[in-house]
Amino acid sequence: MGSTVLVRLAAAAAMLAAASGLAPAPAFAAGEAAGSVTGLPVPRYVSLKNDRVNLREGPSKEHRTTWVFQRAGLPVEITAEFETWRRIRDAEGAEGWVLHSLLSGRRTALVVPWSKNKDETIPMLERADERAPTVARLSPNVLANVRSCAGSWCRVTIGDRDGFIRQDRLWGVYPNERVD
C-alpha cells in the first residue's frame, strides 16, 4: 500500500472513531497529513515536557545526540513520526528525533524569535484589538502559554499576565490556526 493510501485510511479511521464517539476527529489543515503512528496532523506544534531533552540524529537511543534542549515548555514542531520517536524542528530550524514521552500537547509559543533587533518589544494587549491598552511589552524569545487563537490573535499568559498578541508575531502557532 502506498503512503497516500495509508494516510487516507488513518484519517478515515479517525473520522469513524469520532463519529462513533470514541475519539475526537483531528482537524487537518490544507497540506497536513495524518501521522503514521498517532493519526494526528503532521506537522503540528507541541512543547518540550522536561528541562533536559536530547535531540538525536535518528529515531533510536543508538543515534548520536546532536543537541540538548534545556528549557521545558519550549515549542517545537513535529514533522514526522516513527514508532515512539518524533522528528522535531525548533524555532531556529534545528531538526532531530526525540522520544514522544518527552513531548507535551501543551501549546506554547515564542515571541518573534526571528527578530535580530534585541531592543524590539512586542505589545501584549488587553483585547484582540490594535487600539487596546498594552498589558506588557515583550522582548524577542519570551515564552508564552497559548490559551487560545482565533485565526489572527492569540490569547496568552506569561507569568501572571494575561493578554493578546497578534498570531503572526508568535512561533508555535500556524497562520490562521484556531486553538481552543
Secondary structure, DSSP 8 states (H G I E B T S, - for coil): --HHHHHHHHHHHHHHHHHTTSS------TT-EE-TTT-SEESEEEEE-SS-EEEESSSSTTS-EEEEE--TT-EEEEEEEETTEEEEE-TT--EEEEEGGGEE---EEEE-TT---TT--EEEESSSSTTS-EEEEE-TT-EEEEEEEESSEEEEEETTEEEEEEGGGEESS-TT-EE-
